[in-house]
Amino acid sequence: MGRIAWNSVCYPIGLLLLLGSCQAVFGQQEGDDLGGRVAFAEEATAAIVDVEPQLTDTDQRLGELEKMVQDLQAKAAKKTLPSVTINGVFQADAGWIQQDAASRRKYGDIQDGADFRRARLSAKGSVTETTNYFFQMDFGFFGRPTFTDVWVEQTQVPVLGNVRIGQWKQPFSLEVVSSFRYTTFMERSSLFQPFTPFRHMGIGFYDHTEELDATWAASVFRSGQDQFGGTLTDDGGWGTAERLTILPMWLEGGNRYLHIGAGHFFNAPGDETINFRTIPEFYIGANGPGAVGSSGQAVPGGANGTPFFVATGNLNVSSYHVVGSELLWVDGPISLQSEAMVTMCDFQGQSCALPGVYAQAGWFLTGEHRPYDRKQGAIDRVIPKENFVYNAAGGSGAWEVATRFSWLDLSDHDIKGGQLTDWTAGVNWYWNPYTKLVFNYVHSMANVPGSPQSQTDMFGLRAQVDF
């Protein structure tokens, strides 16, 4: 507080005291002459003047205190480097499978079960103002544990923007770059496994416009590696990915928007061998028993669970290209999302095209909307209008219903992988931004050459928490 502010407080107080004293004096000595009153006023004025140096000293001390507070605020705002933030997530799933006779003959008896679909811990942060890192392990995925994202990046690089080295989700497909934490359904669409690069070890760059209405990214990577980032081959085994997105509509602070994207993925598979294949849009599994030592305790063995429903088998292909398109339209609680992809390759002297598409719609019954990360061109975390609390004053959380159609054709000329059509219906209950319960029903129809059409119904439940 400055000197003027203190004077504005102290002077009125002094004047009030002066008036009070004058009233007392004048009331008791109404007969005093004018000279006595003047003398009293002079003495009071002198007393106020004597307080002036004390006010100045107080102003100086307050100024010093204000500077100390500003210094502390600046220190608190400054990032302490290196920095680290610990994050984690788990998904506990349960599933029930019903098969018709054709499904049982083709895939055997697919078992009901429960598992941890994912159980991850990660550390992320910065080592300098422009150097960031991320390290994540999954204790629920095949390998138990296995690497997921492990990378370092340099920001503010001229022309390129941000340069990343390590293993991460390569820039292709809206489903790929968006975190599984924020996906509408328990599994990504049936296009995900056969057509997208997903995580690989490489180098790439990404950036966005200052207006946040467009993003772009590109990378070069090793393909066909194991779950720990390793790869060995001197015949192929590398790929590239590129992605461009635009945001032609952004209204009401992101409550209404339109995302359009396009991508390209090139792959020269290791040893010139590739198998395009996918599971249906639901997975449940467990590790079978492995080797048993003298302790009598078995180590984890092979992974049992939902099998691949369509697969081309190993194809001798030197390289192939995948092109894809993306659409995400959000109008308040309603969202529409779709992607289409085509894989093109030469196989046994013939040009082959393997197409796929999915389309989904969602509706928040409680009025929320699907958020969007404008810097990444990706889906973001749902924020309920009110958290679920189990008491009289608590909220209901956010409720969403959704449906999806997906179609995949892995047959063309001498490639006989079959066709897969999935219909998925889901209900999501978001307790808060970090906790949700999911129910999915999937009806999967597979047409595989040499077998009659099979139909499989899958019911899944999931509890997810991330922090």
Secondary structure by P-SEA (a helix, b strand, c coil): ccaaaaaacaaaaaaaaaaaaaaaaaaacccccaaaaaaaaaaaaaaaaaaaaaaaaaaaaaaaaaaaaaaaaaaaacccccbbbbbbbbbbbbbbbbbcaaaaaacccccccccccccccbbbbbccccccbbbbbbccccccccccccccccccccccccccccccccccccccccccccccccccccccccccccccccccccccccccccccccccccccccccbbbbbcccccbbbbbbbbccccccccccbbbbbcbbbbbbccccbbbbcccccccccccccccccccccccccccccccccccccccccccccccbbbbbbbcccbbbbbbbbbbbbbcccbbbbbbbccccccccccbbbbbbbccccbbbbbbbcccccccccccccbbbbbbbbbbbbcccccccbbbbbbbbbbbbbccccccbbbbbbbbbbbbcccccbbbbbbbbbbbbbcc
